Amino acid sequence: MSYDEVEIEDMTWNEKLQAYTYPCPCGDLFQITLEELRAGEEIARCPSCSLYITVIYDPEDYENAEPPTRGTDSKVPSAAPQPSEVEVH
């Protein structure tokens, strides 16, 4: 059973991972790639735990989609580090 259902619009494009991401309760990120979306995949998995989410999106919107360019996501300013890029000391 899916941990949650998340709209693709609520996810963030992560340039480094080349994937849409969403925070996981374990502290890592659920991830789904553009290739997976093009293939009709709707499950974003966390690489650090067993949780996964169902991504709500229209597959037709991603058939020929290109990766978003940096700074096009209004939720994340272009100068802000992505969660996976933050160094822990």
ZASEBA-841704 format. One line per field, with one value per residue (C-alpha): x, y, z; residue number from 1; residue in three letters. Coordinates in nm, 3 decimals, padded with zeros to 5 digits. Layout:
% residues N
xx: c(X,...) .
yy: c(Y,...) .
zz: c(Z,...) .
i: c(NUM,...) .
aa: c(ALA,...) .
END
This chain:
% residues 89
xx: c(00.000,00.124,00.235,00.057,-00.075,00.103,00.022,00.318,00.274,00.365,00.693,01.019,01.248,01.594,01.854,02.126,01.910,01.731,01.408,01.100,01.133,00.919,01.032,01.013,00.949,01.282,01.467,01.551,01.348,01.092,01.210,01.057,01.242,01.108,01.168,00.952,00.677,00.695,00.655,00.340,00.499,00.314,00.523,00.798,01.025,01.251,01.602,01.662,01.355,01.067,00.814,00.674,00.412,00.165,00.223,-00.091,-00.030,-00.159,00.073,-00.007,00.159,00.489,00.499,00.738,00.836,01.187,01.353,01.263,01.536,01.685,01.489,01.160,01.010,00.856,00.867,01.246,01.448,01.728,01.996,01.856,02.029,01.823,01.773,02.004,02.279,02.290,02.605,02.577,02.872) .
yy: c(00.000,00.345,00.573,00.868,01.010,01.323,01.549,01.593,01.969,01.927,01.758,01.936,01.874,01.782,01.865,01.657,01.344,01.415,01.322,01.469,01.444,01.471,01.458,01.118,01.090,00.906,01.222,01.117,01.188,00.992,00.995,00.938,01.008,01.167,00.838,00.656,00.914,00.877,00.501,00.553,00.471,00.623,00.501,00.719,00.524,00.629,00.486,00.478,00.300,00.081,00.362,00.470,00.717,00.721,01.016,01.172,01.309,01.296,01.062,01.247,01.557,01.370,01.174,01.422,01.627,01.760,01.798,02.131,02.392,02.513,02.796,02.716,02.562,02.847,02.646,02.634,02.949,02.881,02.967,02.739,02.405,02.093,01.878,01.610,01.869,02.000,01.895,01.763,01.837) .
zz: c(00.000,-00.095,00.188,00.026,-00.300,-00.422,-00.716,-00.954,-00.910,-00.542,-00.630,-00.706,-01.004,-00.876,-01.140,-00.976,-00.952,-01.281,-01.104,-00.946,-00.570,-00.260,00.104,00.270,00.645,00.680,00.574,00.219,-00.096,-00.292,-00.655,-00.997,-01.322,-01.635,-01.817,-01.561,-01.605,-01.984,-01.939,-01.732,-01.396,-01.103,-00.809,-00.661,-00.430,-00.148,-00.193,00.184,00.316,00.202,00.159,-00.176,-00.292,-00.577,-00.808,-00.952,-01.302,-01.658,-01.853,-02.176,-02.030,-02.005,-02.333,-02.497,-02.194,-02.153,-01.812,-01.652,-01.669,-01.345,-01.193,-01.366,-01.054,-00.859,-00.536,-00.533,-00.602,-00.849,-00.592,-00.322,-00.270,-00.324,-00.011,-00.150,-00.204,00.152,00.332,00.686,00.913) .
i: c(1,2,3,4,5,6,7,8,9,10,11,12,13,14,15,16,17,18,19,20,21,22,23,24,25,26,27,28,29,30,31,32,33,34,35,36,37,38,39,40,41,42,43,44,45,46,47,48,49,50,51,52,53,54,55,56,57,58,59,60,61,62,63,64,65,66,67,68,69,70,71,72,73,74,75,76,77,78,79,80,81,82,83,84,85,86,87,88,89) .
aa: c(MET,SER,TYR,ASP,GLU,VAL,GLU,ILE,GLU,ASP,MET,THR,TRP,ASN,GLU,LYS,LEU,GLN,ALA,TYR,THR,TYR,PRO,CYS,PRO,CYS,GLY,ASP,LEU,PHE,GLN,ILE,THR,LEU,GLU,GLU,LEU,ARG,ALA,GLY,GLU,GLU,ILE,ALA,ARG,CYS,PRO,SER,CYS,SER,LEU,TYR,ILE,THR,VAL,ILE,TYR,ASP,PRO,GLU,ASP,TYR,GLU,ASN,ALA,GLU,PRO,PRO,THR,ARG,GLY,THR,ASP,SER,LYS,VAL,PRO,SER,ALA,ALA,PRO,GLN,PRO,SER,GLU,VAL,GLU,VAL,HIS) .
END
